[in-house]
Each structure stands twice: as C-alpha cells, then as structure tokens.
Amino acid sequence: MALFGSKKDEAPKKAVKKSTPAPKKVSSKKGTVKSSSLSVNEVLISPRITEKSAHLTAQRVYTFNISVRANKGDVAKAIYSVYKVRPTKIRVVKNVGKKVRLRTRRGEGTKPASKKAYVYLKEGDRIEFSS
C-alpha cells in the first residue's frame, strides 16, 4: 500500500487523439435590418439644428431627434423615404430624462427622455432642411 501516492502505478496510458474543432457557422444576417412597427412620421421627430450639428454637416453627418422606440433600421428606412438618400452609417444616442426640482409642494419631476441619431452619408449626398 502506497502512502500519499509514493508508489507509482505503471499503467499503459491510451493515446489521446486530438479532435479538430467543428467549423463555425457563418451567419448571413449582415444585410438584414430589424425594424419595428413605427411609421416614418413617428420615427423622425425633427432635424436637430445646433452649433455642433452645423459643424458636422461639413463632414456629411446629419443629426435628427428620433422616437425613443426607434432603432437604426427604422431610422435608415425613414431617411430613405423622406430624403431619398441611403445612409452609410447611423449612430444612436440616448438622452436620459433628468430629475428636476419643481417649485411647488410636489417636490421632484423628470424631464422626458429622448434619442438622437447621427446619420452619415457618402460623398456627394446631401440633405436639405427647409426652414
């Protein structure tokens, strides 16, 4: 009897065969766009005209206020249907509704949350905002 494994058993070990990993499935979802049930009028609320967005238009980046429920696919479809321009890239930013002190006895309230979208266009495309 071996104490604490001082006696080693010489058992023939089986050769372990290295298995090759199975090839990964390639998804073909690159061209598909998710969309919700929002209409074009509900997605784009208004163009966001600020000093920063005015500087970004020189780089073919346009800024829009969009619905809180809208996603990138909805924004892409809405931009194409309204302005007849296909965006190359869309960035969506959420603005959190902040707490505001009310001057009455009610205490606190909240500002509504919002979303904005940065729409990138390819060279030669433009969006004209009517004022």
C-alpha positions in Angstrom: 0.0 0.0 0.0 1.4 3.4 -1.1 1.3 6.2 1.3 0.4 9.6 -0.2 1.0 8.3 -3.7 4.7 7.5 -3.2 4.3 4.2 -5.2 3.5 4.9 -8.8 1.5 2.6 -10.9 2.8 2.0 -14.3 -0.4 1.6 -16.2 -0.3 1.9 -20.0 -1.9 5.2 -21.0 -4.1 5.4 -24.0 -3.1 7.8 -26.7 -5.3 10.8 -26.7 -6.4 11.8 -30.1 -6.7 15.5 -30.8 -10.0 16.4 -32.2 -10.3 19.2 -34.7 -12.9 21.8 -33.8 -16.1 21.9 -35.9 -16.3 24.7 -38.4 -18.3 27.7 -37.2 -21.5 28.5 -39.0 -21.3 31.8 -40.9 -24.4 33.9 -40.4 -25.9 35.5 -43.5 -27.7 38.2 -41.5 -25.3 41.0 -42.4 -27.7 42.6 -44.9 -30.9 42.3 -42.9 -32.2 45.1 -40.8 -34.5 44.9 -37.8 -37.5 47.2 -37.8 -40.4 47.8 -35.5 -43.9 48.8 -36.3 -43.3 52.6 -36.2 -44.3 54.7 -39.2 -42.0 57.2 -40.9 -43.7 60.1 -39.2 -43.3 58.5 -35.8 -39.5 57.8 -36.2 -38.1 61.1 -37.3 -39.3 63.9 -35.0 -37.2 66.8 -36.3 -33.8 67.7 -37.5 -31.6 68.7 -34.6 -30.2 72.1 -35.5 -27.4 73.2 -33.1 -24.0 74.7 -33.4 -22.4 71.2 -33.2 -24.7 69.7 -35.8 -23.9 72.7 -38.2 -20.2 71.9 -37.9 -20.9 68.2 -38.6 -22.8 68.8 -41.8 -19.5 69.8 -43.4 -18.4 66.2 -42.8 -21.7 64.8 -44.2 -23.1 63.9 -40.8 -26.7 65.0 -40.1 -28.4 64.9 -36.7 -32.0 64.1 -36.0 -34.3 63.9 -33.0 -35.9 60.5 -33.2 -38.5 58.5 -31.2 -37.4 56.7 -28.1 -38.8 53.4 -29.5 -37.0 53.8 -32.9 -33.9 51.7 -33.8 -31.2 52.1 -36.5 -33.3 50.1 -39.1 -36.3 52.4 -38.6 -34.1 55.5 -39.0 -32.5 54.2 -42.2 -35.9 53.5 -43.7 -37.3 56.8 -42.7 -34.3 58.8 -44.0 -34.6 57.0 -47.4 -38.3 57.5 -47.7 -38.2 61.2 -46.7 -34.9 62.4 -48.2 -34.2 59.7 -50.9 -30.7 59.2 -49.6 -29.2 55.9 -48.3 -27.1 56.4 -45.1 -23.8 54.6 -44.8 -23.7 54.6 -41.0 -26.1 55.5 -38.2 -25.2 56.2 -34.6 -28.0 56.4 -32.0 -27.5 58.2 -28.7 -30.0 58.0 -25.7 -30.5 61.1 -23.6 -31.7 60.1 -20.1 -34.6 62.0 -18.6 -33.1 64.0 -15.7 -34.7 64.9 -12.4 -35.9 68.4 -12.0 -36.9 70.3 -8.8 -40.5 71.6 -9.0 -41.2 74.9 -7.3 -44.5 73.7 -5.8 -45.0 71.3 -3.0 -44.9 68.3 -5.3 -41.1 68.0 -4.9 -39.4 66.4 -8.0 -40.3 65.6 -11.5 -38.4 64.3 -14.5 -37.6 65.7 -17.9 -38.7 63.4 -20.7 -36.0 61.0 -22.1 -35.1 61.4 -25.8 -33.0 59.9 -28.5 -30.9 61.5 -31.3 -29.4 59.9 -34.4 -26.2 60.8 -36.3 -26.7 59.9 -39.9 -23.6 59.5 -42.0 -23.8 59.9 -45.8 -21.5 59.0 -48.6 -19.6 61.6 -50.6 -21.8 63.6 -52.9 -25.1 63.0 -51.0 -26.7 65.9 -49.2 -29.9 66.5 -47.1 -31.6 69.9 -47.4 -33.6 71.1 -44.4 -36.3 73.5 -45.3 -36.7 76.3 -42.8 
